[in-house]
Amino acid sequence: MPSEDKYQFSSQKYQTGDLLFRQGDSGDTAYIIKSGKIEVYLENADRIISLSTFGKGEIFGEMFLFGGKEQKRTASCRALESTEVINLSRKQLLSMLKEVDPILKHLMLTLVNRLKAMNDKVAQEAARQPDESYFDMIRDRAPEEIEL
């Protein structure tokens, strides 16, 4: 079993309204919220469409970790209150994945690729229908948790 000391994670603090990243940015980091709240949103023309709010213990920006170096952020994120996040880089994730059972890794990557394909379809549809009700429908149909 790997030791948690093996991975050195950095953290960052943000104040209310601070932007962590913008839709279309590149980067190589996901975030785990240590304290505070983050809003994930789309910038569509002159409108902001809120997709989700995350709090302590939740992870966001994770889709970027699996997309390769040319991947762009699919949404923007900002702090809704004073927030501290733990940074998880793509390099750290790939290092951790080396220790995962190959079948479990295959299952996880399959699910990630399917989710990315769905995200791409949603983004294409959003470009054709910039109606907030469409985003509400997608958000309302997304499961909160997967129970095993």
SULNORNOR-V991786 format. One record per backbone hydrogen bond with DSSP energy under -0.5 kcal/mol. CO is the residue of the C=O (numbers start at 1). NH is the residue of the N-H. Records with the same first field share a line. If there is no record, write none. Layout:
CO: NH, NH
This chain:
3: 6
4: 7
6: 8
7: 9
10: 87
12: 85
14: 83
15: 18
18: 79
21: 77
22: 25
25: 73
28: 90
30: 88
31: 60
32: 34, 86
33: 57
35: 84
37: 80, 81
38: 54
39: 78
40: 51, 52
41: 76
42: 44, 49
43: 45
44: 47
47: 44, 49
48: 50
49: 42
52: 40
54: 38
55: 58
58: 33
60: 31
61: 64
62: 65, 66
63: 66
64: 67
68: 71
73: 24
76: 41
77: 20, 21
78: 39
79: 17
83: 14
84: 34, 35
85: 12
86: 32
88: 30
89: 93
90: 94
91: 95
92: 96
93: 97
94: 98
96: 99
97: 100
101: 105
102: 106
103: 107
104: 108
105: 109
106: 110
107: 111
108: 112
109: 113
110: 114
111: 115
112: 116
113: 117
114: 118
115: 119
116: 120
117: 121
118: 122
119: 123
120: 124
121: 125
122: 126
123: 127
124: 128
125: 129
129: 131
130: 132
131: 134, 135
132: 136
133: 137
134: 138
135: 139
136: 140
137: 141
138: 142
139: 142
145: 147
